[in-house]
Amino acid sequence: MRRRRLIVLVIAVVAVVGAGAFAVMASNRVKGSASGTAAAYFDAWRKGDVTGMERLVYRPPSDFVARHRALSDELHVESIQLTPGPLKSAGDGAAEVPFAGVRQLTEFGAWPFDSMLRLAVRDRAWKVLWAPETLHPLLKDGGRLELGQIDVSAAELVTSEGHPIPNDSYAEAYLDPLKPEFEQASHGWQLVLKVPGQPDRPLLSKQPEASVERTTLSRPVQAAAARALDGVEDSTIVVIRPSTGEILGLADRLEENFSAVRDVFPPGSIFKTVTAAALLKSGLNPSDQVGCPGTYTIPGYRPFDNDGEVDRGVVTLTDAFAHSCNTSFVEQATTRLSSKDLVETAAELGFGRPIMTGIGGSCGTVPETDDMNMFAADTIGQGEVVTTPLCMAALAGAVQSGTWRSPRLLSEKQVVRIEGGEPLEDAPLDENVVAALRDMMAAVVGYGTASEAGLPEGVAGKTGTAEVEGEQSHAWFIGYRDDLAFCVFVRHGGAGRAAAVPIAARFLNGL
């Protein structure tokens, strides 16, 4: 009987001890596992379930949800990929999971990163020990990621071949104001890391695709024109393709804000090309004999002199043109032409015509006059006649091709878009007149005022020296070779033969 009571007592004691041990074990049990918590966290992150992520974090900051969403919004995150590595023990009740992430950013595409998810037992459960670098390692130490727009030029003007405009080409004054016409509503992006006390660190950048517009400028022509002007102050070269009117070269070193396209100057003897055309239309032939005395006085009016009062006696009209006889042209024009005749012929060769270049400009004027002295001065490019270097290049191109065309720096479509209106029609010239002018301009280079100046074979042209009261004369030379016409102008440069022709020779020989 006593043995039975002892057994019962032992069983009771064991039961009490077992119950106590179970209670202790139950009270120390850890909820979940490190691997399970990590897997749940990554799964919620992939889904964008930030509140689900927050529940797995030990004492998350009050802005946990806002911080995650703000980063995604700030960086324009479209999606995220997460690839966890193997779970590693970090000591008693601690673990960590290295992982690789890839954020897909709208502006930059895939942006990878590597980070670490740390876990520990807290309040008898496995929790994520979150820090800003868990979101991205660059956010450590107060780092902040900022995406912003950057200001860039969204328009690029290139040569007709699609190449960059040559450096130091003296065309910038015309090209830079033109760029806004082709800028698009686009911008660049830059992702920057900002850390307190440290300079900003650019991480990613994306330039917008520039709006590339081809000009009519030819890279070799523009480069040769610019180099021909190196060292020559207050000068310009304009080069045109006669068959199309395209501006192949526009190198402008004119000072005091003068422009080869917009500003007008007295043309001097290069205007004899216009006067010669009017005389040819009146019935005078290139081989006809004309006087070239050192001085000629219009009956009842003022006298006119040749340069140096050189007397060449009786010469052909071609020789008078080649040697630039002022007296010949004054006598023939004042006896054969009216001021109206000269104005009309000048209009056929561009004076007073509207032009559509894409960069503005004008062609100059030849005013009609009843003053015989003024009319005579006009016939040799003095008086009230004024023109731009641009349109004297176009005039040379008209002689070469037989058709006057408006010079332009852009495609016809873009010129019409920028300047409005309808395209200007080409203006064919009298075939007999231009054929004679070609021979006369060839004579200038062959044995006249532009001879023995180093010009290459096949060049035809006309020199000009325009007197300026109280200052040194302007120097001019216009001409053409094959499908290329040009005008060289040196403001206050002196004589055309001495100042302008050598520049043309350097340009043509440099092509």
HELIX and SHEET records of a PDB file:
HELIX    1   1 ARG A    2  ASN A   28  1                                  27    
HELIX    2   2 ALA A   34  LYS A   47  1                                  14    
HELIX    3   3 VAL A   50  ARG A   55  1                                   6    
HELIX    4   4 PHE A   64  LEU A   75  1                                  12    
HELIX    5   5 PRO A  132  LEU A  135  1                                   4    
HELIX    6   6 PRO A  137  GLY A  142  5                                   6    
HELIX    7   7 GLU A  172  LEU A  175  1                                   4    
HELIX    8   8 ASP A  176  PHE A  182  5                                   7    
HELIX    9   9 ARG A  219  LEU A  229  1                                  11    
HELIX   10  10 GLY A  268  PHE A  271  5                                   4    
HELIX   11  11 LYS A  272  LYS A  281  1                                  10    
HELIX   12  12 ASP A  307  GLU A  309  5                                   3    
HELIX   13  13 LEU A  317  ALA A  322  1                                   6    
HELIX   14  14 ASN A  326  ARG A  336  1                                  11    
HELIX   15  15 SER A  339  GLU A  348  1                                  10    
HELIX   16  16 MET A  372  THR A  379  1                                   8    
HELIX   17  17 PRO A  389  SER A  401  1                                  13    
HELIX   18  18 GLU A  412  GLU A  419  1                                   8    
HELIX   19  19 GLU A  431  GLY A  446  1                                  16    
HELIX   20  20 GLY A  496  ALA A  500  3                                   5    
HELIX   21  21 VAL A  501  ASN A  509  1                                   9    
SHEET    1   A 3 VAL A  77  PRO A  84  0                                        
SHEET    2   A 3 ALA A  94  LEU A 105 -1                                        
SHEET    3   A 3 LYS A  88  SER A  89 -1                                        
SHEET    1   B 4 VAL A  77  PRO A  84  0                                        
SHEET    2   B 4 ALA A  94  LEU A 105 -1                                        
SHEET    3   B 4 GLY A 109  ARG A 122 -1                                        
SHEET    4   B 4 ALA A 125  VAL A 128 -1                                        
SHEET    1   C 3 ARG A 144  ILE A 150  0                                        
SHEET    2   C 3 GLY A 188  LYS A 194 -1                                        
SHEET    3   C 3 ARG A 201  LYS A 206 -1                                        
SHEET    1   D 2 ALA A 155  VAL A 158  0                                        
SHEET    2   D 2 SER A 211  ARG A 214  1                                        
SHEET    1   E 5 ILE A 247  ASP A 252  0                                        
SHEET    2   E 5 SER A 235  ILE A 240 -1                                        
SHEET    3   E 5 ALA A 485  VAL A 490 -1                                        
SHEET    4   E 5 GLU A 471  TYR A 480 -1                                        
SHEET    5   E 5 ALA A 460  VAL A 468 -1                                        
SHEET    1   F 2 GLN A 289  CYS A 292  0                                        
SHEET    2   F 2 GLY A 313  THR A 316 -1                                        
SHEET    1   G 2 THR A 295  THR A 297  0                                        
SHEET    2   G 2 PRO A 303  ASP A 305 -1                                        
SHEET    1   H 2 THR A 403  TRP A 404  0                                        
SHEET    2   H 2 ALA A 427  PRO A 428 -1                                        
END                                                                             
